[in-house]
Amino acid sequence: MMPKRDKVQLAYLYFIPKPHKGGTPLRSIVSSMNMPTTGISKFLDKIIRSIFHKAARSITITDGVDLIQRLEAYTTNECLKSKTYLYTILAQEESLDILIEFLVQHG
């Protein structure tokens, strides 16, 4: 975990424009790839990330399959109306609003 003296660099700041926003604001970037603290940072990240994932797993949707499985579980528990109701009767935006409200309440 000791930094290599010949590869260590100080962090530096640079900016990237955001052309898609009005007035073209700048996004600040701090490059810290070869800093002396990179090794300890990676070590702590491994420890903290695993603790976070264990704590947040029940409220985190990891991918599309996970989302579908969770929605199906709620459907079988009659928390949602039938899939036909969601897909055929409602407009797409209305369905998304319902999904967002559902995730806010139960997510």
N, CA, C and O atoms as CSV, one atom per row, in Angstrom:
chain,resi,resn,atom,element,x,y,z
A,1,MET,N,N,0.813,-1.189,0.000
A,1,MET,CA,C,0.000,0.000,0.000
A,1,MET,C,C,0.864,1.265,0.000
A,1,MET,O,O,0.345,2.380,-0.047
A,2,MET,N,N,2.139,1.086,0.052
A,2,MET,CA,C,3.037,2.240,0.018
A,2,MET,C,C,3.066,2.835,-1.389
A,2,MET,O,O,3.182,2.100,-2.369
A,3,PRO,N,N,2.962,4.158,-1.494
A,3,PRO,CA,C,3.025,4.783,-2.815
A,3,PRO,C,C,4.435,4.692,-3.401
A,3,PRO,O,O,5.425,4.708,-2.669
A,4,LYS,N,N,4.510,4.600,-4.706
A,4,LYS,CA,C,5.807,4.560,-5.387
A,4,LYS,C,C,6.245,5.991,-5.663
A,4,LYS,O,O,5.533,6.753,-6.318
A,5,ARG,N,N,7.403,6.344,-5.167
A,5,ARG,CA,C,7.873,7.728,-5.254
A,5,ARG,C,C,7.990,8.232,-6.688
A,5,ARG,O,O,7.742,9.408,-6.953
A,6,ASP,N,N,8.358,7.370,-7.597
A,6,ASP,CA,C,8.548,7.824,-8.974
A,6,ASP,C,C,7.230,7.982,-9.734
A,6,ASP,O,O,7.214,8.544,-10.829
A,7,LYS,N,N,6.131,7.495,-9.168
A,7,LYS,CA,C,4.837,7.580,-9.855
A,7,LYS,C,C,3.857,8.543,-9.188
A,7,LYS,O,O,2.818,8.859,-9.767
A,8,VAL,N,N,4.166,9.007,-7.998
A,8,VAL,CA,C,3.254,9.867,-7.242
A,8,VAL,C,C,3.143,11.240,-7.897
A,8,VAL,O,O,4.137,11.829,-8.321
A,9,GLN,N,N,1.896,11.736,-7.968
A,9,GLN,CA,C,1.637,13.073,-8.504
A,9,GLN,C,C,0.677,13.794,-7.572
A,9,GLN,O,O,-0.088,13.166,-6.841
A,10,LEU,N,N,0.726,15.096,-7.606
A,10,LEU,CA,C,-0.263,15.876,-6.881
A,10,LEU,C,C,-1.553,15.912,-7.697
A,10,LEU,O,O,-1.531,15.814,-8.924
A,11,ALA,N,N,-2.656,16.053,-7.007
A,11,ALA,CA,C,-3.937,16.181,-7.707
A,11,ALA,C,C,-3.958,17.502,-8.457
A,11,ALA,O,O,-3.336,18.480,-8.042
A,12,TYR,N,N,-4.677,17.515,-9.559
A,12,TYR,CA,C,-4.831,18.772,-10.281
A,12,TYR,C,C,-6.284,18.935,-10.697
A,12,TYR,O,O,-7.021,17.968,-10.888
A,13,LEU,N,N,-6.656,20.176,-10.826
A,13,LEU,CA,C,-8.034,20.548,-11.121
A,13,LEU,C,C,-8.128,21.035,-12.558
A,13,LEU,O,O,-7.304,21.825,-13.017
A,14,TYR,N,N,-9.151,20.547,-13.263
A,14,TYR,CA,C,-9.433,21.074,-14.594
A,14,TYR,C,C,-10.943,21.115,-14.793
A,14,TYR,O,O,-11.698,20.571,-13.987
A,15,PHE,N,N,-11.374,21.755,-15.856
A,15,PHE,CA,C,-12.798,21.978,-16.081
A,15,PHE,C,C,-13.209,21.496,-17.463
A,15,PHE,O,O,-12.454,21.603,-18.430
A,16,ILE,N,N,-14.429,20.961,-17.532
A,16,ILE,CA,C,-15.010,20.527,-18.802
A,16,ILE,C,C,-16.317,21.297,-18.985
A,16,ILE,O,O,-17.139,21.336,-18.069
A,17,PRO,N,N,-16.518,21.902,-20.142
A,17,PRO,CA,C,-17.767,22.647,-20.352
A,17,PRO,C,C,-18.969,21.711,-20.481
A,17,PRO,O,O,-18.846,20.575,-20.940
A,18,LYS,N,N,-20.130,22.212,-20.065
A,18,LYS,CA,C,-21.400,21.494,-20.224
A,18,LYS,C,C,-22.192,22.204,-21.325
A,18,LYS,O,O,-23.024,23.061,-21.027
A,19,PRO,N,N,-21.946,21.863,-22.586
A,19,PRO,CA,C,-22.575,22.601,-23.685
A,19,PRO,C,C,-24.087,22.410,-23.778
A,19,PRO,O,O,-24.770,23.214,-24.411
A,20,HIS,N,N,-24.618,21.359,-23.157
A,20,HIS,CA,C,-26.056,21.108,-23.215
A,20,HIS,C,C,-26.848,22.004,-22.270
A,20,HIS,O,O,-28.078,22.016,-22.321
A,21,LYS,N,N,-26.164,22.755,-21.410
A,21,LYS,CA,C,-26.849,23.649,-20.481
A,21,LYS,C,C,-26.640,25.094,-20.911
A,21,LYS,O,O,-25.633,25.438,-21.529
A,22,GLY,N,N,-27.601,25.919,-20.575
A,22,GLY,CA,C,-27.533,27.332,-20.933
A,22,GLY,C,C,-26.359,28.033,-20.279
A,22,GLY,O,O,-26.063,27.797,-19.108
A,23,GLY,N,N,-25.697,28.888,-21.023
A,23,GLY,CA,C,-24.567,29.631,-20.489
A,23,GLY,C,C,-23.283,28.820,-20.441
A,23,GLY,O,O,-22.245,29.337,-20.028
A,24,THR,N,N,-23.329,27.585,-20.848
A,24,THR,CA,C,-22.189,26.662,-20.864
A,24,THR,C,C,-21.403,26.700,-19.549
A,24,THR,O,O,-20.259,27.153,-19.522
A,25,PRO,N,N,-22.019,26.221,-18.458
A,25,PRO,CA,C,-21.285,26.161,-17.189
A,25,PRO,C,C,-20.171,25.116,-17.265
A,25,PRO,O,O,-20.133,24.292,-18.179
A,26,LEU,N,N,-19.285,25.167,-16.306
A,26,LEU,CA,C,-18.152,24.244,-16.286
A,26,LEU,C,C,-18.330,23.195,-15.198
A,26,LEU,O,O,-18.844,23.482,-14.117
A,27,ARG,N,N,-17.898,21.980,-15.500
A,27,ARG,CA,C,-17.879,20.894,-14.519
A,27,ARG,C,C,-16.440,20.765,-14.031
A,27,ARG,O,O,-15.518,20.605,-14.831
A,28,SER,N,N,-16.252,20.835,-12.726
A,28,SER,CA,C,-14.895,20.721,-12.188
A,28,SER,C,C,-14.523,19.253,-12.016
A,28,SER,O,O,-15.333,18.444,-11.562
A,29,ILE,N,N,-13.305,18.924,-12.378
A,29,ILE,CA,C,-12.780,17.566,-12.275
A,29,ILE,C,C,-11.466,17.637,-11.499
A,29,ILE,O,O,-10.601,18.460,-11.799
A,30,VAL,N,N,-11.328,16.770,-10.503
A,30,VAL,CA,C,-10.071,16.672,-9.767
A,30,VAL,C,C,-9.448,15.333,-10.113
A,30,VAL,O,O,-10.008,14.280,-9.808
A,31,SER,N,N,-8.305,15.374,-10.741
A,31,SER,CA,C,-7.601,14.152,-11.097
A,31,SER,C,C,-6.757,13.713,-9.911
A,31,SER,O,O,-5.918,14.466,-9.416
A,32,SER,N,N,-6.988,12.493,-9.465
A,32,SER,CA,C,-6.256,12.017,-8.289
A,32,SER,C,C,-5.768,10.585,-8.475
A,32,SER,O,O,-5.657,9.836,-7.505
A,33,MET,N,N,-5.482,10.208,-9.693
A,33,MET,CA,C,-5.115,8.821,-9.986
A,33,MET,C,C,-3.809,8.376,-9.334
A,33,MET,O,O,-3.729,7.247,-8.849
A,34,ASN,N,N,-2.823,9.195,-9.309
A,34,ASN,CA,C,-1.518,8.780,-8.782
A,34,ASN,C,C,-1.150,9.516,-7.499
A,34,ASN,O,O,0.024,9.783,-7.239
A,35,MET,N,N,-2.155,9.837,-6.709
A,35,MET,CA,C,-1.881,10.527,-5.446
A,35,MET,C,C,-1.332,9.539,-4.416
A,35,MET,O,O,-1.563,8.335,-4.537
A,36,PRO,N,N,-0.623,10.021,-3.423
A,36,PRO,CA,C,-0.089,9.135,-2.388
A,36,PRO,C,C,-1.179,8.396,-1.604
A,36,PRO,O,O,-0.912,7.345,-1.022
A,37,THR,N,N,-2.384,8.926,-1.585
A,37,THR,CA,C,-3.465,8.322,-0.807
A,37,THR,C,C,-4.319,7.344,-1.613
A,37,THR,O,O,-5.310,6.834,-1.090
A,38,THR,N,N,-3.966,7.068,-2.867
A,38,THR,CA,C,-4.777,6.191,-3.713
A,38,THR,C,C,-4.891,4.787,-3.124
A,38,THR,O,O,-5.980,4.212,-3.125
A,39,GLY,N,N,-3.814,4.234,-2.634
A,39,GLY,CA,C,-3.836,2.874,-2.078
A,39,GLY,C,C,-4.768,2.743,-0.889
A,39,GLY,O,O,-5.586,1.824,-0.837
A,40,ILE,N,N,-4.650,3.651,0.065
A,40,ILE,CA,C,-5.512,3.587,1.251
A,40,ILE,C,C,-6.958,3.871,0.871
A,40,ILE,O,O,-7.882,3.322,1.471
A,41,SER,N,N,-7.152,4.725,-0.123
A,41,SER,CA,C,-8.500,5.025,-0.588
A,41,SER,C,C,-9.169,3.782,-1.165
A,41,SER,O,O,-10.332,3.510,-0.867
A,42,LYS,N,N,-8.451,3.035,-1.981
A,42,LYS,CA,C,-9.004,1.802,-2.555
A,42,LYS,C,C,-9.286,0.769,-1.470
A,42,LYS,O,O,-10.302,0.076,-1.516
A,43,PHE,N,N,-8.390,0.667,-0.501
A,43,PHE,CA,C,-8.566,-0.271,0.603
A,43,PHE,C,C,-9.830,0.054,1.399
A,43,PHE,O,O,-10.642,-0.829,1.673
A,44,LEU,N,N,-9.989,1.325,1.768
A,44,LEU,CA,C,-11.167,1.737,2.529
A,44,LEU,C,C,-12.446,1.593,1.708
A,44,LEU,O,O,-13.502,1.262,2.247
A,45,ASP,N,N,-12.347,1.841,0.410
A,45,ASP,CA,C,-13.514,1.691,-0.459
A,45,ASP,C,C,-14.026,0.256,-0.444
A,45,ASP,O,O,-15.236,0.034,-0.385
A,46,LYS,N,N,-13.131,-0.713,-0.496
A,46,LYS,CA,C,-13.547,-2.124,-0.460
A,46,LYS,C,C,-14.293,-2.443,0.828
A,46,LYS,O,O,-15.322,-3.118,0.809
A,47,ILE,N,N,-13.772,-1.957,1.938
A,47,ILE,CA,C,-14.399,-2.237,3.237
A,47,ILE,C,C,-15.757,-1.545,3.343
A,47,ILE,O,O,-16.757,-2.179,3.681
A,48,ILE,N,N,-15.786,-0.266,3.059
A,48,ILE,CA,C,-17.018,0.514,3.222
A,48,ILE,C,C,-18.076,0.091,2.213
A,48,ILE,O,O,-19.257,0.020,2.554
A,49,ARG,N,N,-17.675,-0.190,0.983
A,49,ARG,CA,C,-18.636,-0.585,-0.052
A,49,ARG,C,C,-19.368,-1.870,0.335
A,49,ARG,O,O,-20.581,-1.964,0.150
A,50,SER,N,N,-18.648,-2.859,0.867
A,50,SER,CA,C,-19.305,-4.111,1.247
A,50,SER,C,C,-20.287,-3.895,2.395
A,50,SER,O,O,-21.360,-4.499,2.415
A,51,ILE,N,N,-19.934,-3.048,3.337
A,51,ILE,CA,C,-20.847,-2.743,4.446
A,51,ILE,C,C,-22.088,-2.027,3.920
A,51,ILE,O,O,-23.208,-2.341,4.322
A,52,PHE,N,N,-21.886,-1.070,3.027
A,52,PHE,CA,C,-23.014,-0.331,2.459
A,52,PHE,C,C,-23.943,-1.260,1.684
A,52,PHE,O,O,-25.163,-1.190,1.839
A,53,HIS,N,N,-23.369,-2.132,0.846
A,53,HIS,CA,C,-24.202,-3.031,0.046
A,53,HIS,C,C,-25.036,-3.959,0.916
A,53,HIS,O,O,-26.191,-4.238,0.594
A,54,LYS,N,N,-24.465,-4.436,2.008
A,54,LYS,CA,C,-25.234,-5.292,2.917
A,54,LYS,C,C,-26.382,-4.513,3.546
A,54,LYS,O,O,-27.489,-5.034,3.681
A,55,ALA,N,N,-26.122,-3.272,3.930
A,55,ALA,CA,C,-27.144,-2.463,4.598
A,55,ALA,C,C,-28.224,-1.985,3.632
A,55,ALA,O,O,-29.391,-1.878,4.009
A,56,ALA,N,N,-27.844,-1.701,2.397
A,56,ALA,CA,C,-28.782,-1.091,1.453
A,56,ALA,C,C,-29.421,-2.091,0.489
A,56,ALA,O,O,-30.241,-1.689,-0.336
A,57,ARG,N,N,-29.080,-3.356,0.563
A,57,ARG,CA,C,-29.583,-4.336,-0.408
A,57,ARG,C,C,-31.105,-4.391,-0.464
A,57,ARG,O,O,-31.679,-4.500,-1.547
A,58,SER,N,N,-31.754,-4.319,0.674
A,58,SER,CA,C,-33.211,-4.467,0.681
A,58,SER,C,C,-33.926,-3.292,0.016
A,58,SER,O,O,-35.089,-3.423,-0.366
A,59,ILE,N,N,-33.262,-2.161,-0.128
A,59,ILE,CA,C,-33.907,-0.993,-0.741
A,59,ILE,C,C,-33.247,-0.585,-2.056
A,59,ILE,O,O,-33.555,0.476,-2.597
A,60,THR,N,N,-32.345,-1.415,-2.573
A,60,THR,CA,C,-31.636,-1.094,-3.809
A,60,THR,C,C,-32.081,-2.023,-4.928
A,60,THR,O,O,-32.078,-3.243,-4.765
A,61,ILE,N,N,-32.461,-1.450,-6.059
A,61,ILE,CA,C,-32.793,-2.236,-7.245
A,61,ILE,C,C,-31.532,-2.294,-8.091
A,61,ILE,O,O,-31.028,-1.262,-8.534
A,62,THR,N,N,-31.026,-3.496,-8.314
A,62,THR,CA,C,-29.723,-3.641,-8.957
A,62,THR,C,C,-29.774,-3.622,-10.478
A,62,THR,O,O,-28.838,-3.148,-11.121
A,63,ASP,N,N,-30.857,-4.131,-11.061
A,63,ASP,CA,C,-30.963,-4.148,-12.519
A,63,ASP,C,C,-32.420,-4.367,-12.914
A,63,ASP,O,O,-33.301,-4.435,-12.057
A,64,GLY,N,N,-32.662,-4.476,-14.209
A,64,GLY,CA,C,-34.026,-4.644,-14.701
A,64,GLY,C,C,-34.689,-5.919,-14.217
A,64,GLY,O,O,-35.880,-5.928,-13.907
A,65,VAL,N,N,-33.920,-6.997,-14.150
A,65,VAL,CA,C,-34.466,-8.272,-13.684
A,65,VAL,C,C,-34.901,-8.149,-12.227
A,65,VAL,O,O,-35.971,-8.626,-11.848
A,66,ASP,N,N,-34.071,-7.513,-11.419
A,66,ASP,CA,C,-34.406,-7.306,-10.009
A,66,ASP,C,C,-35.680,-6.477,-9.875
A,66,ASP,O,O,-36.532,-6.778,-9.039
A,67,LEU,N,N,-35.815,-5.435,-10.693
A,67,LEU,CA,C,-37.019,-4.602,-10.667
A,67,LEU,C,C,-38.253,-5.432,-10.993
A,67,LEU,O,O,-39.266,-5.342,-10.298
A,68,ILE,N,N,-38.173,-6.235,-12.040
A,68,ILE,CA,C,-39.318,-7.059,-12.438
A,68,ILE,C,C,-39.677,-8.051,-11.338
A,68,ILE,O,O,-40.855,-8.243,-11.036
A,69,GLN,N,N,-38.678,-8.678,-10.741
A,69,GLN,CA,C,-38.948,-9.639,-9.665
A,69,GLN,C,C,-39.615,-8.963,-8.474
A,69,GLN,O,O,-40.534,-9.522,-7.875
A,70,ARG,N,N,-39.162,-7.780,-8.135
A,70,ARG,CA,C,-39.773,-7.069,-7.005
A,70,ARG,C,C,-41.203,-6.646,-7.320
A,70,ARG,O,O,-42.087,-6.745,-6.470
A,71,LEU,N,N,-41.425,-6.175,-8.544
A,71,LEU,CA,C,-42.785,-5.794,-8.926
A,71,LEU,C,C,-43.704,-7.010,-8.953
A,71,LEU,O,O,-44.863,-6.919,-8.547
A,72,GLU,N,N,-43.200,-8.143,-9.427
A,72,GLU,CA,C,-44.011,-9.362,-9.426
A,72,GLU,C,C,-44.332,-9.802,-8.003
A,72,GLU,O,O,-45.437,-10.274,-7.734
A,73,ALA,N,N,-43.384,-9.652,-7.096
A,73,ALA,CA,C,-43.638,-10.008,-5.697
A,73,ALA,C,C,-44.740,-9.128,-5.118
A,73,ALA,O,O,-45.611,-9.614,-4.397
A,74,TYR,N,N,-44.704,-7.843,-5.428
A,74,TYR,CA,C,-45.759,-6.954,-4.947
A,74,TYR,C,C,-47.090,-7.270,-5.617
A,74,TYR,O,O,-48.144,-7.163,-4.989
A,75,THR,N,N,-47.048,-7.659,-6.889
A,75,THR,CA,C,-48.277,-8.008,-7.601
A,75,THR,C,C,-48.932,-9.224,-6.961
A,75,THR,O,O,-50.148,-9.249,-6.773
A,76,THR,N,N,-48.135,-10.230,-6.628
A,76,THR,CA,C,-48.703,-11.430,-6.014
A,76,THR,C,C,-49.227,-11.142,-4.614
A,76,THR,O,O,-50.095,-11.858,-4.114
A,77,ASN,N,N,-48.710,-10.108,-3.988
A,77,ASN,CA,C,-49.214,-9.704,-2.673
A,77,ASN,C,C,-50.379,-8.730,-2.795
A,77,ASN,O,O,-50.834,-8.167,-1.799
A,78,GLU,N,N,-50.855,-8.536,-4.015
A,78,GLU,CA,C,-51.981,-7.664,-4.329
A,78,GLU,C,C,-51.739,-6.210,-3.936
A,78,GLU,O,O,-52.681,-5.471,-3.649
A,79,CYS,N,N,-50.480,-5.810,-3.925
A,79,CYS,CA,C,-50.171,-4.398,-3.687
A,79,CYS,C,C,-50.377,-3.586,-4.956
A,79,CYS,O,O,-50.632,-2.383,-4.898
A,80,LEU,N,N,-50.265,-4.246,-6.097
A,80,LEU,CA,C,-50.505,-3.593,-7.381
A,80,LEU,C,C,-51.706,-4.245,-8.041
A,80,LEU,O,O,-52.048,-5.390,-7.746
A,81,LYS,N,N,-52.329,-3.517,-8.917
A,81,LYS,CA,C,-53.410,-4.113,-9.698
A,81,LYS,C,C,-52.786,-4.987,-10.774
A,81,LYS,O,O,-51.562,-5.082,-10.853
A,82,SER,N,N,-53.587,-5.613,-11.588
A,82,SER,CA,C,-53.067,-6.555,-12.577
A,82,SER,C,C,-52.135,-5.874,-13.569
A,82,SER,O,O,-52.204,-4.662,-13.770
A,83,LYS,N,N,-51.259,-6.668,-14.188
A,83,LYS,CA,C,-50.323,-6.147,-15.179
A,83,LYS,C,C,-51.071,-5.576,-16.376
A,83,LYS,O,O,-50.618,-4.610,-16.990
A,84,THR,N,N,-52.205,-6.165,-16.707
A,84,THR,CA,C,-53.004,-5.674,-17.828
A,84,THR,C,C,-53.396,-4.223,-17.588
A,84,THR,O,O,-53.366,-3.401,-18.504
A,85,TYR,N,N,-53.757,-3.923,-16.368
A,85,TYR,CA,C,-54.145,-2.556,-16.024
A,85,TYR,C,C,-52.986,-1.597,-16.265
A,85,TYR,O,O,-53.178,-0.510,-16.810
A,86,LEU,N,N,-51.797,-1.996,-15.861
A,86,LEU,CA,C,-50.645,-1.110,-16.025
A,86,LEU,C,C,-50.264,-0.916,-17.485
A,86,LEU,O,O,-49.886,0.187,-17.881
A,87,TYR,N,N,-50.355,-1.964,-18.289
A,87,TYR,CA,C,-49.811,-1.890,-19.638
A,87,TYR,C,C,-50.809,-1.483,-20.714
A,87,TYR,O,O,-50.410,-0.865,-21.702
A,88,THR,N,N,-52.077,-1.800,-20.564
A,88,THR,CA,C,-52.985,-1.570,-21.686
A,88,THR,C,C,-53.934,-0.399,-21.496
A,88,THR,O,O,-54.319,0.235,-22.478
A,89,ILE,N,N,-54.314,-0.099,-20.290
A,89,ILE,CA,C,-55.308,0.943,-20.083
A,89,ILE,C,C,-54.660,2.317,-19.902
A,89,ILE,O,O,-55.163,3.314,-20.421
A,90,LEU,N,N,-53.567,2.370,-19.181
A,90,LEU,CA,C,-52.946,3.646,-18.853
A,90,LEU,C,C,-51.967,4.100,-19.931
A,90,LEU,O,O,-51.339,3.289,-20.610
A,91,ALA,N,N,-51.858,5.395,-20.064
A,91,ALA,CA,C,-50.853,5.959,-20.959
A,91,ALA,C,C,-49.471,5.737,-20.344
A,91,ALA,O,O,-49.349,5.506,-19.141
A,92,GLN,N,N,-48.450,5.808,-21.167
A,92,GLN,CA,C,-47.095,5.527,-20.694
A,92,GLN,C,C,-46.675,6.474,-19.574
A,92,GLN,O,O,-46.116,6.027,-18.573
A,93,GLU,N,N,-46.931,7.763,-19.722
A,93,GLU,CA,C,-46.531,8.721,-18.687
A,93,GLU,C,C,-47.270,8.461,-17.383
A,93,GLU,O,O,-46.689,8.558,-16.302
A,94,GLU,N,N,-48.534,8.134,-17.487
A,94,GLU,CA,C,-49.324,7.849,-16.291
A,94,GLU,C,C,-48.796,6.598,-15.586
A,94,GLU,O,O,-48.739,6.547,-14.357
A,95,SER,N,N,-48.413,5.597,-16.367
A,95,SER,CA,C,-47.841,4.378,-15.792
A,95,SER,C,C,-46.532,4.681,-15.075
A,95,SER,O,O,-46.277,4.155,-13.991
A,96,LEU,N,N,-45.706,5.525,-15.678
A,96,LEU,CA,C,-44.445,5.896,-15.034
A,96,LEU,C,C,-44.692,6.675,-13.748
A,96,LEU,O,O,-43.983,6.478,-12.761
A,97,ASP,N,N,-45.684,7.551,-13.747
A,97,ASP,CA,C,-46.025,8.286,-12.525
A,97,ASP,C,C,-46.448,7.328,-11.415
A,97,ASP,O,O,-46.071,7.505,-10.256
A,98,ILE,N,N,-47.226,6.324,-11.772
A,98,ILE,CA,C,-47.668,5.330,-10.790
A,98,ILE,C,C,-46.471,4.544,-10.266
A,98,ILE,O,O,-46.366,4.296,-9.065
A,99,LEU,N,N,-45.570,4.152,-11.168
A,99,LEU,CA,C,-44.381,3.405,-10.759
A,99,LEU,C,C,-43.510,4.241,-9.827
A,99,LEU,O,O,-43.012,3.731,-8.823
A,100,ILE,N,N,-43.324,5.504,-10.145
A,100,ILE,CA,C,-42.521,6.387,-9.291
A,100,ILE,C,C,-43.163,6.522,-7.915
A,100,ILE,O,O,-42.475,6.435,-6.898
A,101,GLU,N,N,-44.466,6.731,-7.879
A,101,GLU,CA,C,-45.164,6.846,-6.596
A,101,GLU,C,C,-45.025,5.554,-5.791
A,101,GLU,O,O,-44.820,5.590,-4.578
A,102,PHE,N,N,-45.137,4.418,-6.472
A,102,PHE,CA,C,-44.989,3.121,-5.821
A,102,PHE,C,C,-43.595,2.973,-5.216
A,102,PHE,O,O,-43.454,2.551,-4.068
A,103,LEU,N,N,-42.564,3.321,-5.992
A,103,LEU,CA,C,-41.193,3.178,-5.513
A,103,LEU,C,C,-40.900,4.128,-4.356
A,103,LEU,O,O,-40.145,3.783,-3.447
A,104,VAL,N,N,-41.486,5.311,-4.383
A,104,VAL,CA,C,-41.293,6.252,-3.277
A,104,VAL,C,C,-41.908,5.691,-2.000
A,104,VAL,O,O,-41.321,5.804,-0.924
A,105,GLN,N,N,-43.085,5.088,-2.116
A,105,GLN,CA,C,-43.775,4.563,-0.940
A,105,GLN,C,C,-43.169,3.261,-0.434
A,105,GLN,O,O,-43.078,3.049,0.775
A,106,HIS,N,N,-42.752,2.386,-1.349
A,106,HIS,CA,C,-42.325,1.040,-0.947
A,106,HIS,C,C,-40.848,0.769,-1.174
A,106,HIS,O,O,-40.355,-0.292,-0.791
A,107,GLY,N,N,-40.134,1.700,-1.785
A,107,GLY,CA,C,-38.736,1.454,-2.134
A,107,GLY,C,C,-37.837,1.714,-1.010
A,107,GLY,O,O,-36.623,1.553,-1.140
